[in-house]
Amino acid sequence: MLPKEHRLTSSRDHRAAMRHGSRAGGSGLMVSVLARPNAEATDHESWRCGLVVSKAVGNAVVRHRVQRRLRHIVMELMREEALEPVAGHSWDLVIRAFPEITSLDHAQLRAEVLGAAQRARRKSLRRAART
């Protein structure tokens, strides 16, 4: 489970990231990233993550398995700082799973999440720089 400070818990935050964030897709998933300007962001406040796994992905057992795998990969990436923090920004990250995600093994899923998240973050930084 993600620590409380790294979870997107309100539907308002999920909605904001999905509607106003930068998106990038991968095989079986889509990542939305919303940059939040925050001058004094610490490591604990630098990112929050939410997951969207609908019934289209499978039954409850399959959906929960997908959620566990995604949470594990997100924690792994954050520990390794693969999604390095950028000074002055906090990140809201929402990963939306599609049915094709169930056919990916761990290495493929990790590569898809990392690639899509990095592309979405770059888009989000460019968008933030323009405003």
C-alpha positions as CSV (number, residue, x, y, z in Angstrom):
1,M,0.0,0.0,0.0
2,L,1.2,3.5,-0.7
3,P,1.9,5.7,2.3
4,K,-1.0,8.1,3.1
5,E,1.0,11.2,2.0
6,H,1.5,9.6,-1.4
7,R,-2.1,8.7,-2.1
8,L,-4.6,10.8,-4.1
9,T,-7.6,10.3,-1.8
10,S,-10.2,12.8,-3.0
11,S,-12.2,12.5,-6.2
12,R,-11.6,16.2,-6.8
13,D,-7.8,15.6,-7.0
14,H,-8.3,12.6,-9.3
15,R,-10.6,14.6,-11.5
16,A,-8.2,17.5,-11.7
17,A,-5.3,15.3,-12.7
18,M,-7.4,13.4,-15.3
19,R,-8.9,16.5,-16.9
20,H,-6.1,19.1,-16.6
21,G,-3.0,16.9,-16.4
22,S,-0.8,15.9,-19.3
23,R,-1.4,12.4,-20.6
24,A,0.7,9.8,-22.2
25,G,-0.4,6.3,-23.1
26,G,1.3,2.9,-23.0
27,S,0.3,-0.6,-23.8
28,G,-2.7,-1.2,-21.5
29,L,-2.5,2.0,-19.5
30,M,-2.7,5.8,-19.6
31,V,-0.8,8.1,-17.2
32,S,-2.0,11.6,-16.4
33,V,0.4,13.9,-14.6
34,L,-0.5,17.3,-13.1
35,A,2.3,19.5,-11.9
36,R,1.4,21.5,-8.8
37,P,3.7,24.5,-8.2
38,N,5.1,24.1,-4.6
39,A,8.2,26.1,-3.7
40,E,8.8,24.2,-0.4
41,A,8.0,20.7,-1.5
42,T,9.8,18.0,0.5
43,D,10.4,14.4,-0.6
44,H,7.2,13.4,1.3
45,E,5.2,16.0,-0.6
46,S,6.8,15.7,-4.0
47,W,4.3,13.2,-5.5
48,R,0.9,11.7,-5.0
49,C,-0.5,8.8,-7.0
50,G,-4.0,7.4,-7.8
51,L,-5.1,4.4,-9.7
52,V,-8.2,3.8,-11.9
53,V,-8.9,0.2,-12.6
54,S,-12.4,-0.3,-14.0
55,K,-14.6,-3.4,-14.3
56,A,-13.6,-3.7,-17.9
57,V,-10.2,-5.0,-16.8
58,G,-11.7,-8.1,-15.2
59,N,-13.4,-9.4,-12.1
60,A,-12.5,-8.2,-8.6
61,V,-9.6,-10.6,-8.2
62,V,-8.0,-9.5,-11.4
63,R,-8.6,-5.8,-10.6
64,H,-7.0,-6.1,-7.2
65,R,-4.1,-7.9,-8.6
66,V,-3.5,-5.1,-11.2
67,Q,-3.8,-2.5,-8.5
68,R,-1.2,-4.3,-6.3
69,R,1.2,-4.6,-9.2
70,L,0.8,-1.0,-10.1
71,R,1.3,0.2,-6.5
72,H,4.4,-2.0,-6.3
73,I,5.9,-0.5,-9.5
74,V,5.1,3.1,-8.5
75,M,6.8,2.6,-5.1
76,E,9.8,0.9,-6.9
77,L,10.1,3.8,-9.3
78,M,9.9,6.5,-6.6
79,R,12.5,4.7,-4.4
80,E,14.9,4.6,-7.3
81,E,14.0,8.2,-8.1
82,A,13.4,7.1,-11.7
83,L,10.8,10.0,-11.8
84,E,13.2,12.5,-10.4
85,P,11.7,15.4,-8.5
86,V,11.9,18.9,-10.1
87,A,12.5,21.8,-7.8
88,G,9.4,23.8,-7.1
89,H,6.9,21.2,-8.3
90,S,4.8,18.5,-6.8
91,W,3.2,15.8,-8.9
92,D,-0.2,14.2,-9.0
93,L,0.0,11.0,-11.0
94,V,-3.0,9.0,-12.0
95,I,-2.6,5.6,-13.8
96,R,-5.6,4.3,-15.6
97,A,-5.6,0.6,-16.5
98,F,-7.1,-0.9,-19.6
99,P,-7.9,-4.6,-20.2
100,E,-4.7,-5.2,-22.1
101,I,-2.7,-4.6,-18.9
102,T,-3.4,-8.2,-17.7
103,S,-1.2,-9.7,-20.4
104,L,2.0,-7.7,-19.4
105,D,4.6,-9.3,-17.2
106,H,6.4,-7.3,-14.5
107,A,9.2,-6.0,-16.6
108,Q,6.9,-4.9,-19.5
109,L,4.5,-3.3,-17.1
110,R,7.3,-1.4,-15.3
111,A,8.7,-0.2,-18.6
112,E,5.2,1.0,-19.8
113,V,4.5,2.9,-16.5
114,L,8.0,4.5,-16.5
115,G,7.9,5.5,-20.1
116,A,4.4,6.9,-20.0
117,A,5.0,8.7,-16.7
118,Q,8.2,10.3,-18.0
119,R,6.5,11.5,-21.3
120,A,3.5,12.9,-19.4
121,R,5.8,14.7,-16.9
122,R,7.8,16.3,-19.8
123,K,4.5,17.5,-21.3
124,S,3.4,18.8,-17.9
125,L,6.7,20.7,-17.4
126,R,6.4,22.3,-20.9
127,R,2.8,23.3,-20.1
128,A,3.8,24.8,-16.7
129,A,6.6,26.8,-18.3
130,R,4.2,28.4,-20.8
131,T,1.9,29.7,-18.0
